[in-house]
Amino acid sequence: QAIFRETSGDRQYGAERMWIEVEQVADGFVSGKLVNQPFDMPSLEYGDDLCIPLTHIISVKFREGKPELDLPVPRFYWDRCYVDACVVDGRSHVDYLYREEPDMTGEGDKDPDSGWRIRGTPEAIEEDERLGQKPMYIALGKVLNADDRWLHLIDREIGCAFQWDPERDDYIDV
């Protein structure tokens, strides 16, 4: 499923969610046929061939009998982390992060603590303090929406720590 927006004329709705029957996933794009009749999008019709960026896919259903498709298995980032507000607000990149033994999961929490603790730049953290903004305990996905440069580290072990190195344009172990 993907979200489509009609760009021409006044529309009753700003966007529509529609299904695509995927035929191929390659080079960051999904190709397939539209399997919905659009409600208010004159530029699209049921059965249209489409090619859209993989990042525009919002939901995936796997159909039995289609093993020949090499589709990525969706992963959801609901586990929680502790993160500075400046990172979530986009005022800072993830500057320093470490993973400790998860200890914040509360009784009845649906999603567990991942153990990730994510910090912005020292200047942005100082600004948070001046603004009275406190760190947040939120889903990893929310942080990744703001800054996903550290996604390749997400499965690292408890006890690891990383600092952003602008010269390398990557994180270094610390």
C-alpha positions in Angstrom: 0.0 0.0 0.0 1.2 3.5 -0.8 -0.1 7.0 -0.5 -0.8 8.9 -3.7 -1.4 12.6 -4.1 -3.1 14.2 -7.1 -1.2 17.3 -8.0 -3.6 18.9 -10.5 -6.8 20.7 -9.7 -8.9 20.8 -6.6 -9.5 17.4 -5.1 -12.0 16.3 -2.4 -9.2 14.5 -0.6 -5.5 15.5 -0.3 -4.3 11.9 -0.7 -5.5 8.3 -1.2 -4.0 5.0 0.0 -4.0 2.4 -2.7 -2.6 -1.1 -3.2 0.0 -2.0 -5.8 0.5 -5.6 -6.8 4.2 -5.8 -6.8 6.0 -7.3 -9.8 9.5 -6.2 -9.0 11.6 -4.5 -6.4 14.9 -3.2 -7.7 17.3 -0.2 -7.1 15.1 1.3 -4.4 11.9 1.2 -6.5 8.7 -0.9 -6.6 7.1 -1.7 -9.9 3.7 -3.2 -10.3 0.0 -2.6 -11.1 -2.5 -0.4 -9.3 -5.2 -2.7 -7.9 -7.5 -0.1 -6.5 -10.0 2.1 -8.4 -8.9 5.6 -7.4 -11.7 7.6 -5.8 -10.7 11.1 -6.7 -7.5 10.9 -8.8 -8.2 11.3 -12.5 -4.5 10.8 -13.4 -4.7 7.2 -12.2 -6.8 4.2 -13.1 -7.2 0.6 -11.9 -4.5 -1.6 -13.6 -2.1 1.3 -14.4 1.6 0.3 -14.4 3.5 2.1 -11.7 7.0 2.6 -10.5 7.4 4.3 -7.2 10.2 4.7 -4.6 10.3 2.0 -2.0 10.3 4.7 0.6 6.7 5.6 -0.4 5.4 2.1 0.6 3.4 2.4 3.9 2.1 -1.2 4.3 2.9 -4.6 2.8 0.8 -7.8 2.6 2.5 -10.9 1.4 0.5 -13.2 -0.8 1.0 -16.9 -0.8 2.3 -18.4 -4.1 4.6 -15.5 -4.9 8.0 -16.8 -3.7 9.8 -15.5 -6.8 9.5 -11.9 -5.6 12.6 -10.9 -3.7 10.7 -8.5 -1.3 12.4 -7.1 1.8 10.7 -8.4 5.0 9.2 -5.4 6.7 10.6 -4.4 10.1 8.8 -2.2 12.5 10.7 -0.1 15.0 8.3 0.1 17.9 10.9 -0.7 20.6 11.5 2.3 22.8 14.6 4.4 23.3 15.5 7.5 25.4 16.4 10.4 23.1 17.1 14.1 23.3 14.2 16.3 22.1 16.6 18.2 19.8 17.1 15.1 17.7 13.4 14.3 17.3 12.6 18.0 16.5 15.3 18.0 13.8 17.5 20.6 15.6 20.4 18.2 15.9 21.6 15.0 14.3 22.3 11.9 16.4 25.7 12.8 17.7 26.3 10.2 20.3 24.5 6.9 21.1 25.0 4.0 23.3 23.1 0.8 24.2 22.7 -0.2 27.8 20.8 -3.0 29.5 17.1 -2.2 28.9 15.6 -0.9 32.2 12.7 1.5 31.3 10.0 -1.0 30.2 7.1 -0.4 32.5 4.5 -2.9 33.6 1.9 -3.3 30.9 4.0 -1.7 28.2 3.2 -3.1 24.8 6.6 -2.3 23.4 9.9 -2.9 25.3 12.8 -0.7 26.0 15.5 -1.3 23.3 18.3 0.0 25.6 19.3 2.7 23.1 20.1 6.1 24.5 20.5 8.7 21.9 22.0 12.2 22.3 22.1 15.3 20.1 25.0 17.7 19.9 26.1 19.4 23.1 24.9 22.8 21.8 21.5 21.5 20.9 21.2 19.7 24.3 22.0 23.1 26.0 19.3 24.7 24.0 16.9 22.0 25.1 17.7 22.8 28.7 17.1 26.5 28.1 13.8 25.7 26.4 12.8 23.4 29.2 12.6 20.4 26.8 13.3 17.1 28.3 14.5 13.8 26.7 11.8 11.6 25.5 11.1 7.8 25.8 9.7 7.0 22.4 9.7 4.5 19.5 12.9 4.0 17.7 11.0 4.6 14.4 10.2 8.2 15.5 14.0 8.8 15.9 14.8 7.1 12.6 12.3 9.4 10.9 14.3 12.3 12.1 17.8 10.9 11.5 18.4 7.4 10.2 22.2 7.7 9.6 22.7 5.2 12.5 20.3 2.5 11.3 23.2 0.2 10.4 24.1 0.1 14.1 20.6 -0.7 15.4 21.2 -4.4 16.0 24.5 -3.9 17.8 25.1 -5.4 21.3 24.4 -4.0 24.7 27.4 -2.1 25.9 28.3 -0.5 22.5 28.8 3.3 22.1 29.3 5.5 19.0 30.2 9.1 18.3 29.5 10.9 15.0 32.8 11.6 13.1 32.2 14.3 10.5 35.5 13.6 8.8 34.5 10.0 8.2 30.9 10.9 7.6 30.0 7.9 9.9 30.0 6.8 13.5 33.1 5.5 15.2 33.2 3.0 18.1 34.1 4.7 21.4 
